[in-house]
Amino acid sequence: MTSGHQQAQAQPDVDNCTYNLFRNKSLPELICAVPEDRPVPAFIGSEQWSFEQPLRPNQARPSGFDSRAAQAGARFNGFYLFHALTAIPTLRATLELVLGHL
């Protein structure tokens, strides 16, 4: 077995990770997901972010959250930033009007 094969097996399942979600206070549609077993990035400690909630594997993912992108972001950066459209009700209503029900 090659070391690459062993490493691939050691990676957690895409949807088998608990994340702590932090919301940007100035841009509430911007959310940072940090795996619970990783340190919280230093920029989150500022007054610009607030803890939102834990996101467990069996919970529905928020709008804009991509499990595969989250896994890659966490692997390379230690966190995953994403844009949640549901944080802006007027934008969501406008998009629903233009695109149909989201």
C-alpha positions in Angstrom: 0.0 0.0 0.0 1.4 3.4 -0.9 1.6 6.3 1.5 -0.8 8.3 -0.7 -3.3 5.5 -0.4 -2.9 5.4 3.4 -3.3 9.2 3.6 -6.5 9.0 1.5 -7.9 6.5 3.9 -7.0 8.7 6.9 -9.0 11.6 5.6 -12.3 12.0 7.3 -15.5 11.4 5.3 -16.7 14.6 3.6 -19.9 14.8 5.7 -18.4 13.3 8.9 -16.9 16.4 10.4 -18.3 18.8 13.0 -17.5 22.5 12.3 -17.8 25.5 14.5 -19.5 28.3 12.5 -18.5 32.0 13.0 -20.4 34.8 11.4 -18.9 38.1 10.3 -20.6 41.0 12.2 -20.1 43.5 9.3 -21.0 41.1 6.5 -23.5 38.6 8.1 -23.6 36.6 4.9 -19.9 35.7 5.4 -19.4 32.6 7.5 -16.2 30.8 8.6 -16.4 27.1 9.3 -13.6 25.7 11.5 -13.4 21.9 12.1 -13.8 21.4 15.9 -10.5 19.6 16.1 -8.6 22.5 14.5 -7.5 25.8 16.2 -9.7 28.8 15.5 -7.8 31.2 13.1 -6.4 34.4 14.7 -8.6 36.6 12.6 -11.7 35.1 14.2 -10.6 36.3 17.6 -11.2 39.9 16.5 -14.3 41.8 17.3 -15.5 41.3 13.7 -16.7 37.7 14.2 -19.2 36.0 16.5 -19.8 32.3 17.3 -22.9 31.2 15.4 -23.3 27.4 16.2 -21.7 24.0 15.9 -22.5 22.2 12.6 -22.7 18.5 13.3 -22.5 15.8 10.5 -26.2 14.9 10.8 -27.5 18.5 10.5 -28.7 20.1 7.4 -26.0 22.3 5.8 -26.6 26.0 5.6 -27.3 27.6 2.2 -23.9 28.1 0.4 -22.1 25.5 2.4 -20.2 22.9 0.2 -19.0 19.9 2.1 -16.2 19.1 -0.4 -15.0 22.7 -0.5 -15.1 22.8 3.3 -13.0 19.6 3.5 -10.4 21.1 1.1 -10.4 24.5 2.8 -9.9 22.9 6.2 -7.2 20.7 4.9 -5.1 23.4 3.3 -6.1 26.5 5.4 -7.6 25.2 8.6 -10.9 26.8 7.9 -13.6 27.3 5.2 -15.2 30.6 4.3 -18.5 30.6 2.5 -21.3 33.0 1.6 -24.7 32.2 3.0 -27.6 33.8 1.0 -30.1 33.1 3.8 -28.4 35.7 6.0 -29.8 38.4 3.7 -33.6 38.0 3.6 -34.2 40.7 1.0 -31.5 39.3 -1.3 -33.0 35.8 -0.9 -36.5 37.1 -1.7 -35.1 38.9 -4.8 -33.3 35.8 -6.0 -36.4 33.7 -5.5 -38.4 36.1 -7.5 -35.9 36.0 -10.4 -34.8 32.4 -10.2 -37.8 30.7 -8.6 -38.0 29.0 -5.2 -34.6 28.4 -3.6 
